Amino acid sequence: MTLATHRWAAWLRTPAGVLVLGLLILFLNGLLTAAFAHGVAEGDKGYIQETSGFLFWPFVYLGAKHMVTGYDHLLFLLGVIFFLYRMKDISLYVTLFAIGHSTTLLLGVLTDVSVSSYLVDAIIGLSVVYKALDNMGAWQRWFGFQPSTKAATLIFGLVHGFGLATKLQDFNLSSDGLIGNLIAFNIGVEAGQLLALGAILIAMGFWRRTTGFWRHAYAANVVLMTLGFILAGYQLVGFFVA
């Protein structure tokens, strides 16, 4: 085993390696099962299409399931909280993301405004790239200024929510109880976000206590950026060949 291979093997046993490897496995599983960003399982799709009336808990469950299995959301959230230590700051950024996500999820479906889901999902992939580059200090080095991370989080939250709205619009949701079901779905999404974020924060907390955090932080964001590019590229290919 070469020295470089030994170092990579050692890094994969660290909390950072476990976190990145777990997200990578989730990402590849999504690709192999065609459950791309904001995709909904066929069973869930059939259930959504066949139901009518206000069904609070089923839609809460569907929303939560979407979030905890939505690797695009998880990758972006990982990038957002990567260098955040205080719960006050984490809460602020997560709230901004939730406001954006909730707004476009509700408005997109209720107003029936949509664009190609491939393009929306490509932008979501680029949002992961943007945050990874931000964490790597690229904007300051390349352009000499730091864009507002709060504004970027809110704006990309709008995009993430709109991506889900484009998928839901394909399911011909019943108008009976529509608003209540959308609110329930959104509650589930935010609950799932908190669960996923909690798991990420636990892993990050262990990693930050090690001496290797700052040594491997840059490499982890390179991996994050690469996954974002793969996601964006795949969706763009889908847009042009669909």
C-alpha positions in Angstrom: 0.0 0.0 0.0 1.4 3.4 -1.0 1.7 6.3 1.4 -1.0 8.2 -0.4 -3.3 5.2 -0.3 -2.6 4.7 3.4 -3.4 8.3 4.1 -6.7 8.1 2.3 -7.6 4.8 4.1 -6.8 6.5 7.4 -8.9 9.5 6.5 -11.9 7.4 5.7 -11.8 6.1 9.2 -12.1 9.6 10.7 -15.5 11.2 11.4 -14.9 13.4 8.3 -14.4 10.3 6.1 -17.4 8.6 7.5 -19.6 11.7 6.9 -18.4 12.2 3.3 -18.5 8.5 2.5 -22.0 8.2 3.8 -23.2 11.2 1.7 -21.4 9.7 -1.3 -23.1 6.4 -0.9 -26.5 8.2 -0.6 -25.7 10.2 -3.7 -24.7 7.2 -5.8 -27.7 5.3 -4.6 -29.9 8.1 -5.8 -28.3 8.0 -9.2 -28.5 4.2 -9.6 -32.2 4.1 -8.6 -33.1 7.2 -10.8 -34.3 9.0 -7.7 -32.7 12.2 -8.7 -32.9 15.5 -6.8 -36.4 15.9 -5.5 -37.6 12.7 -7.0 -40.6 10.9 -5.5 -40.8 7.1 -5.3 -43.3 5.5 -7.5 -45.3 4.2 -4.6 -45.5 7.6 -3.1 -46.4 9.1 -6.4 -49.3 6.7 -6.8 -50.5 7.5 -3.3 -50.4 11.2 -3.9 -52.3 10.9 -7.1 -55.0 8.7 -5.7 -55.8 10.5 -2.5 -58.2 13.4 -2.0 -59.2 15.5 1.0 -57.0 16.7 3.8 -54.6 14.0 5.0 -52.3 15.6 7.5 -50.0 12.8 8.8 -49.5 11.0 5.4 -48.3 14.2 3.8 -46.1 15.0 6.8 -44.5 11.6 6.4 -44.0 12.1 2.7 -42.4 15.5 3.3 -40.1 14.1 6.0 -39.1 11.1 3.8 -38.3 13.4 1.0 -35.9 15.5 3.1 -34.0 12.7 4.8 -33.5 10.9 1.5 -32.8 14.1 -0.5 -29.1 14.0 -1.0 -29.1 17.4 -2.8 -30.6 19.0 0.3 -28.1 17.2 2.6 -25.1 18.2 0.5 -26.2 21.8 0.5 -26.9 21.8 4.3 -23.5 20.3 4.9 -21.9 23.1 3.0 -23.9 25.7 4.8 -23.0 24.5 8.3 -19.5 23.4 7.5 -17.8 26.3 9.3 -20.6 27.3 11.7 -20.0 26.5 15.3 -22.6 28.5 17.3 -26.2 27.2 17.4 -27.3 30.9 17.0 -25.6 31.0 13.6 -26.7 27.6 12.5 -30.3 28.4 13.4 -30.2 31.6 11.4 -28.9 30.0 8.2 -31.2 27.0 8.5 -34.2 29.4 9.1 -33.3 31.4 6.0 -33.1 28.2 3.9 -36.4 27.0 5.4 -38.1 30.3 4.6 -37.0 30.1 1.0 -37.8 26.4 0.6 -41.3 26.8 2.1 -42.2 29.9 0.1 -41.5 28.5 -3.4 -42.8 25.0 -2.5 -46.3 26.5 -1.7 -46.4 29.2 -4.3 -45.0 27.0 -7.1 -47.8 24.5 -6.7 -50.6 26.9 -5.9 -49.9 29.2 -8.8 -48.9 26.4 -11.2 -45.8 28.2 -12.3 -43.2 25.7 -13.5 -40.1 25.3 -15.6 -38.1 22.2 -16.6 -37.3 20.2 -13.5 -34.0 19.3 -15.1 -32.9 22.9 -15.2 -34.1 23.5 -11.6 -32.2 20.4 -10.4 -29.1 21.5 -12.3 -29.2 24.9 -10.4 -29.6 22.9 -7.2 -26.4 21.0 -8.0 -24.7 24.3 -8.7 -25.8 25.6 -5.4 -23.8 22.8 -3.8 -20.8 23.8 -5.9 -21.3 27.5 -4.9 -21.3 26.7 -1.2 -18.3 24.4 -1.5 -16.3 27.1 -3.3 -17.4 29.6 -0.7 -16.1 27.4 2.0 -12.8 27.1 0.2 -12.5 30.9 0.0 -12.6 31.0 -3.8 -14.7 34.1 -4.2 -12.4 36.2 -2.0 -9.3 34.9 -3.9 -10.8 35.2 -7.4 -12.8 38.4 -7.1 -11.5 40.1 -4.0 -14.9 40.2 -2.2 -17.1 37.9 -0.2 -20.8 37.6 -1.4 -23.4 37.6 1.3 -23.7 34.0 2.6 -27.1 34.8 4.2 -28.5 36.1 0.9 -27.1 33.1 -1.0 -28.7 30.7 1.5 -32.1 32.3 1.1 -31.9 32.5 -2.7 -30.8 28.9 -3.0 -33.5 27.9 -0.5 -36.0 29.4 -3.0 -34.5 27.3 -5.8 -34.6 24.1 -3.7 -38.3 24.6 -2.8 -39.2 25.4 -6.4 -37.5 22.2 -7.5 -39.8 20.1 -5.3 -42.8 22.2 -6.5 -42.0 21.2 -10.2 -42.2 17.6 -9.2 -45.4 17.8 -7.3 -47.1 19.6 -10.2 -46.7 16.5 -12.3 -48.8 14.4 -9.9 -52.2 16.1 -10.5 -52.9 16.8 -6.8 -56.5 16.9 -5.9 -57.8 20.4 -5.2 -59.8 19.0 -2.3 -57.6 19.8 0.8 -54.7 20.9 -1.4 -53.6 23.8 0.8 -53.8 21.8 4.0 -51.9 18.9 2.4 -49.2 21.2 1.0 -48.7 22.8 4.5 -48.5 19.3 6.0 -46.0 18.2 3.4 -43.9 21.3 4.1 -44.1 20.6 7.9 -42.7 17.2 7.2 -40.0 18.6 5.0 -38.8 20.9 7.8 -39.1 18.2 10.4 -37.0 15.9 8.2 -34.5 18.7 7.7 -34.1 19.0 11.4 -33.5 15.3 11.7 -30.9 15.2 8.9 -29.2 18.4 10.2 -29.0 16.8 13.7 -27.2 13.8 12.3 -24.8 16.0 10.3 -24.1 18.2 13.3 -23.3 15.2 15.4 -20.8 13.9 12.8 -19.3 17.3 12.4 -19.0 17.8 16.1 -16.9 14.6 16.4 -14.8 15.6 13.4 -14.1 19.1 14.7 -12.7 17.7 17.9 -9.9 16.0 16.0 -6.7 17.5 14.9 -7.4 16.5 11.3 -10.4 18.8 10.8 -8.5 21.8 9.4 -6.1 19.5 7.5 -8.9 17.7 5.7 -11.6 20.5 5.5 -10.4 21.7 2.1 -10.4 18.2 0.6 -13.9 17.5 2.0 -15.2 20.6 0.2 -13.5 19.6 -3.0 -15.5 16.3 -2.8 -18.6 18.4 -2.1 -18.0 20.6 -5.1 -17.4 17.5 -7.3 -20.7 15.9 -6.3 -22.4 19.2 -7.1 -20.9 19.3 -10.5 -21.9 15.7 -11.2 -25.5 16.4 -10.1 -25.7 19.5 -12.3 -24.1 17.8 -15.3 -26.4 14.8 -15.1 -29.5 17.1 -15.0 -28.2 19.1 -17.9 -27.7 16.0 -20.0 -31.2 14.9 -19.1 -32.5 18.3 -20.2 -30.9 18.1 -23.7 -31.7 14.4 -24.4 -35.2 14.3 -22.9 
